Amino acid sequence: MDSDLFRQQYDFELEQRNSIAAATNIPIVAITVVASATSAVLLDYQYKSVFQSYVFLIFASFALIAIVVAISYLFCSFWNYEYQKLPNSTALKQHFEALFTWHSGEGLTQEDAKKFAVIDFEDYVNQRLAEAGDWNGQNNIIRGNYLHRATAAVAVAVVMLIPAGLIYAHNKATADDKIYQVRLVSTPSPIQLNAVQKEVKVSNQSSSSGNPTTIPAAPAPSSKPSGPPNTVFKGNTDLPKPGANSQSSKK
C-alpha cells in the first residue's frame, strides 16, 4: 500500500476543515447586514391599512424567516463536531518499541525483528490514517452541506428584502411630513430664584448643625485572593493531560 496516498487524504481533510471554519465568516457577515437592514425598514416604515403595507409585511416576513433558517443551518455547520488525528509522538514511539520487543521474543534476530516491526508499524499508521481520513471526511461533507444551505437561505433573504426595500423607499417618498409640537416653558423670575436659593441655604445649615455622622470603621483585611480556577473546555480532539502517567497508554 502507498502510504503517501493515506497521508495526502488525511492532510486534505484537515485542511478542508480549516477552510470550512474560515468560510463561516461570510454567512455571518451577510446575516448581520441583512438582519439589520430588515429590522431598520420594519421599524421605520409608516404603516397604513392599504394593500402596499400588506405586501411590504409579506416580503419582510419572508426575509426574516429566511434569516432564521440561515442562522439555524450556520449553527449546525460548526456545532458538536469531533475530528480524529494520529496519536501523539510518544504513543507512536511506545507502540513501535512494543512491536520490536514482541518480534524479538519470537526468536528473531535484532535485524529481522526491527524489519518486521517497521512493516507492522507502517501498516498500523496507514490504518489509523485511513480511519481518521474517513471520519474527518464525513464531518466535512455534513458541515459543507449545512454551510451551503445557510448561504442559500441568505440569498433568499436578500431576494425578499429587495422588493421590501423598494416599497419602503416609496413609502418614505410619499409619506406626509411629520408635524412637531413645540411647547414653551416659562422660566422662573429672579425673585423666585433668590427664594429657592435661600431655602436651600437654610436647609443646608440645619442639616450641618445636627449630630455629626460617624465614619464606619474600615473592614479588617481579608486573606489574599487565590484567583479563579482554570477554564475547562471541549476541543476537537482529546489531548493527554499534563502530568498524566505515561504508562497508562501501554496495553
Order of alpha helices (4+ residues) and beta strands (2+ residues): alpha-alpha-alpha-alpha-alpha-alpha
